[in-house]
Amino acid sequence: MIVITGASSGIGKALALHFSRAKHPLLLVARRLAALQELNLPNALCVEADVSDLASFSKALEQGERQLGAPACLINNAGVLFAELFHQQTTSDWEKMLQVNVSGVLNGLHLVLDKMIQRQTGTIMNISSVAGRKTFPGLAVYCATKHAVHALSECIREEIADHNVRLINIAPGNVKTSIWDQAVPEEKKKEHPAYHRKEHENLSADDIAKVVLFAYEQPQNVCLREIVLAPTRQIK
């Protein structure tokens, strides 16, 4: 089965749709169960879980394994973003980003890696960001979390490579998804540059999903270690 976290909207939803069309059995995980069920995808198990809660995530995976078999691929997609200058940002926003963007990825890795190593096959794909390679003012903590994902991906890839397990880091640039709806305070949305991008300055969630599916469907002996993708006209 293919496990997709944060599958209720944005990139996660697009991933669910594209992997379903490719006839893969799916375990879809998110905190909003109704949104998962609305997708109404065949051969897909929808489970409400919080990836930052190890017990909750573990229970979801156990349910998936009972019904769909062992995870062939885990896509750590769940993430949150809060945009604010560091000295003006609340500590609760830091904590949410650290818990979901870093601890959620660690939890996923912890739950599937040993079994993949035992089977000598498997794929883990971490949805990171170009913010994991460079910095952007107003996104200091978010950038820190994505730099952590980048480092984890590369280091663990080296640790597991000889076990025929792939770890792929996906680093998108500007993408138009609902993540920005909660990222920027309502009173600042009119002036925030993310809301003034032209259509050609954003990728779509579908663009990301197509690339992720392509990377997964390569032969197991082919690991596209890192994929950085952005709109052609995005400079930074």
C-alpha positions as CSV (number, residue, x, y, z in Angstrom):
1,M,0.0,0.0,0.0
2,I,0.9,3.7,-0.4
3,V,0.6,5.7,2.7
4,I,-0.1,9.4,2.2
5,T,-0.2,11.8,5.2
6,G,-2.0,15.1,5.0
7,A,-4.1,13.7,2.2
8,S,-7.2,15.8,2.8
9,S,-6.2,18.9,0.8
10,G,-3.5,20.5,-1.3
11,I,-0.6,18.4,-2.5
12,G,-1.8,15.4,-0.3
13,K,-5.2,15.4,-2.0
14,A,-3.5,15.6,-5.5
15,L,-1.2,12.7,-4.5
16,A,-4.2,10.6,-3.5
17,L,-6.0,11.2,-6.8
18,H,-2.9,10.5,-9.0
19,F,-1.8,7.3,-7.1
20,S,-5.4,6.1,-7.1
21,R,-5.6,6.5,-10.9
22,A,-2.4,4.5,-11.1
23,K,-4.3,1.6,-9.3
24,H,-2.3,1.7,-6.1
25,P,-4.0,0.7,-2.8
26,L,-4.0,3.7,-0.5
27,L,-3.9,4.5,3.2
28,L,-5.0,8.1,3.5
29,V,-4.2,9.8,6.8
30,A,-5.3,13.3,8.0
31,R,-6.9,15.0,10.9
32,R,-10.0,15.8,8.8
33,L,-11.7,12.4,8.2
34,A,-14.7,13.8,6.3
35,A,-12.5,15.5,3.7
36,L,-10.7,12.2,3.1
37,Q,-14.0,10.3,2.7
38,E,-15.3,12.9,0.3
39,L,-12.6,11.8,-2.2
40,N,-14.5,8.5,-2.5
41,L,-11.5,6.7,-4.0
42,P,-11.5,3.0,-4.7
43,N,-9.3,0.7,-2.7
44,A,-8.5,3.5,-0.3
45,L,-8.7,3.4,3.5
46,C,-9.3,6.7,5.2
47,V,-8.1,7.1,8.8
48,E,-8.2,10.1,11.0
49,A,-4.8,10.6,12.7
50,D,-2.3,13.2,13.9
51,V,1.1,12.4,12.5
52,S,2.7,14.4,15.4
53,D,1.2,11.9,17.8
54,L,3.2,8.7,17.5
55,A,0.4,6.5,19.0
56,S,-2.2,8.0,16.7
57,F,0.0,7.5,13.6
58,S,1.0,4.0,14.7
59,K,-2.7,3.0,15.1
60,A,-3.5,4.3,11.6
61,L,-0.6,2.3,10.0
62,E,-1.6,-0.9,11.9
63,Q,-5.1,-0.5,10.5
64,G,-3.8,0.0,7.0
65,E,-1.5,-3.1,7.2
66,R,-4.4,-5.3,8.4
67,Q,-6.5,-4.3,5.4
68,L,-4.1,-3.4,2.7
69,G,-0.8,-5.1,3.5
70,A,2.7,-3.7,4.3
71,P,3.6,-0.2,3.3
72,A,5.4,-0.2,0.0
73,C,5.7,3.6,0.1
74,L,5.3,6.3,2.8
75,I,4.8,9.8,1.6
76,N,5.4,12.2,4.5
77,N,3.4,15.1,3.1
78,A,1.6,16.5,6.2
79,G,2.8,20.0,7.0
80,V,1.9,23.4,8.3
81,L,3.1,26.9,7.6
82,F,2.8,30.1,9.6
83,A,4.3,33.2,8.0
84,E,5.5,36.0,10.3
85,L,8.6,37.8,11.2
86,F,10.4,35.8,13.8
87,H,10.3,38.4,16.6
88,Q,6.5,38.8,16.0
89,Q,5.6,35.1,15.8
90,T,4.0,33.2,18.6
91,T,5.6,30.3,20.3
92,S,2.5,28.2,19.6
93,D,3.1,28.7,15.9
94,W,6.7,27.5,16.2
95,E,5.6,24.5,18.2
96,K,2.9,23.5,15.6
97,M,5.4,23.7,12.8
98,L,8.1,21.7,14.7
99,Q,5.6,19.1,15.7
100,V,4.0,18.4,12.3
101,N,6.9,19.3,9.9
102,V,9.7,17.6,11.9
103,S,8.2,15.2,14.5
104,G,5.5,14.0,12.1
105,V,8.2,13.0,9.6
106,L,10.3,11.4,12.3
107,N,7.3,9.4,13.5
108,G,6.6,8.2,10.0
109,L,10.2,7.1,9.4
110,H,10.3,5.4,12.8
111,L,7.1,3.4,12.1
112,V,8.0,2.0,8.6
113,L,11.8,1.9,8.3
114,D,12.6,-1.3,10.2
115,K,10.1,-3.4,8.3
116,M,11.3,-2.0,5.0
117,I,14.8,-2.9,5.9
118,Q,13.8,-6.4,6.9
119,R,11.9,-6.8,3.5
120,Q,14.9,-5.3,1.7
121,T,12.6,-3.0,-0.3
122,G,10.5,0.1,0.1
123,T,10.3,3.8,-0.6
124,I,10.0,6.8,1.6
125,M,9.2,10.2,0.1
126,N,9.5,13.4,2.2
127,I,7.7,16.4,0.8
128,S,10.0,19.3,1.8
129,S,10.4,22.6,0.1
130,V,12.9,24.9,-1.5
131,A,12.7,26.5,1.9
132,G,14.8,23.5,3.0
133,R,17.6,24.7,0.8
134,K,17.5,28.5,1.2
135,T,15.9,31.0,3.5
136,F,13.0,33.4,3.1
137,P,12.3,36.4,5.4
138,G,9.1,35.9,7.3
139,L,9.5,32.1,7.2
140,A,12.4,31.5,9.6
141,V,11.0,28.6,11.6
142,Y,9.3,27.1,8.6
143,C,12.6,27.2,6.8
144,A,14.3,25.6,9.8
145,T,11.8,22.7,9.8
146,K,12.3,22.1,6.1
147,H,16.1,22.3,6.4
148,A,15.7,19.6,9.1
149,V,13.7,17.4,6.6
150,H,16.4,17.9,4.0
151,A,19.1,16.8,6.4
152,L,17.2,13.9,7.7
153,S,16.4,12.7,4.2
154,E,19.9,12.8,3.0
155,C,21.5,11.3,6.1
156,I,19.0,8.4,6.4
157,R,19.1,7.7,2.7
158,E,22.8,7.0,3.1
159,E,22.1,4.8,6.1
160,I,19.5,2.6,4.3
161,A,20.8,2.6,0.8
162,D,22.5,-0.8,1.1
163,H,19.2,-2.3,2.2
164,N,17.5,-1.5,-1.2
165,V,15.2,1.1,0.5
166,R,14.8,4.4,-1.3
167,L,14.5,7.8,0.4
168,I,13.5,10.7,-1.9
169,N,13.3,14.3,-0.9
170,I,10.8,16.4,-2.9
171,A,11.5,20.2,-2.7
172,P,8.8,22.3,-4.4
173,G,9.0,26.0,-4.9
174,N,5.9,28.2,-5.1
175,V,2.7,26.1,-5.1
176,K,-0.8,27.3,-5.0
177,T,-2.6,25.4,-2.2
178,S,-4.8,26.1,0.8
179,I,-1.7,26.0,3.1
180,W,-1.5,29.8,2.8
181,D,-5.1,30.3,4.1
182,Q,-3.8,29.6,7.7
183,A,-0.3,30.8,7.1
184,V,-0.9,34.5,7.1
185,P,-3.0,36.5,9.6
186,E,-6.3,37.7,7.9
187,E,-5.4,41.4,8.3
188,K,-2.1,40.9,6.4
189,K,-3.3,38.8,3.5
190,K,-3.9,41.8,1.2
191,E,-0.3,42.9,1.4
192,H,1.4,39.5,1.5
193,P,3.3,38.6,-1.7
194,A,1.9,35.0,-1.7
195,Y,-1.5,36.5,-2.6
196,H,-0.2,38.6,-5.5
197,R,1.5,35.9,-7.5
198,K,0.4,35.6,-11.1
199,E,-0.7,32.2,-12.3
200,H,2.6,31.4,-14.0
201,E,4.4,32.1,-10.7
202,N,2.9,29.0,-9.0
203,L,3.0,25.3,-9.6
204,S,-0.3,23.4,-9.0
205,A,-0.7,20.5,-6.6
206,D,-1.2,18.3,-9.6
207,D,2.3,19.3,-10.9
208,I,3.8,18.0,-7.7
209,A,1.8,14.8,-7.7
210,K,2.8,13.9,-11.2
211,V,6.5,14.3,-10.4
212,V,6.1,12.2,-7.1
213,L,4.3,9.4,-9.0
214,F,7.0,9.4,-11.7
215,A,9.7,9.1,-9.1
216,Y,8.0,6.3,-7.3
217,E,7.3,4.3,-10.4
218,Q,11.0,4.1,-11.3
219,P,12.6,0.7,-10.8
220,Q,13.6,0.0,-7.2
221,N,17.2,0.2,-8.2
222,V,16.7,3.8,-9.3
223,C,16.5,6.4,-6.6
224,L,15.9,10.0,-7.5
225,R,17.5,11.2,-4.3
226,E,16.2,14.8,-4.5
227,I,13.9,16.6,-6.8
228,V,13.8,20.3,-6.7
229,L,10.9,21.7,-8.8
230,A,9.6,25.2,-9.2
231,P,7.8,27.4,-11.7
232,T,10.1,28.2,-14.6
233,R,9.7,31.9,-13.8
234,Q,10.4,31.6,-10.1
235,I,13.8,33.1,-9.5
236,K,14.4,32.5,-5.8
